[in-house]
Amino acid sequence: MIKKMNAKKLLDLLDFTQERQVEVCIPKFKLQYELKMKEVLERLGLIGMFSSVLADFSNITGSRDLYVSEAFHKAVIEVNEKGSEAAAATAVVTLLRSIPIRQNTPKFAADHPFLFAIMDRSNRMILFLGDYRGI
């Protein structure tokens, strides 16, 4: 199921959910993802910026001597007893640590592989999507 999941399928599933308070126990974890972006950006048509002949960043530097040799993307999410923190490049999102638990609150123990997402609910935009498979 996790291998077949993508952002669109997750958003479609969320249309059938309702908000409910649940006590969740999840393991501490830190996941990192790194990707060299040069090839991806070139396939999208951004070729000139990687060429010492074609690149033109003169509006930034005042000369045509600057070009991009490589581009990288790195995303990190860390969950521990203090809360959650996620970052990609210089963007940081911090979540609430915990909320008071009422009696008769359903419990969910994530003691198996699970999918997680950090979302901007107002825009229905997934900022981070990942899966935890254990240690």
PyMOL commands that set and color helices and strands:
alter all, ss='L'
color gray80, all
select helices_A, chain A and resi 7-14+38-43+48-50+58-61
alter helices_A, ss='H'
color red, helices_A
select strands_A, chain A and resi 23-25+29-36+72-80+83-88+91-94+107-109+114-120+125-132
alter strands_A, ss='S'
color yellow, strands_A
deselect
rebuild
show_as cartoon
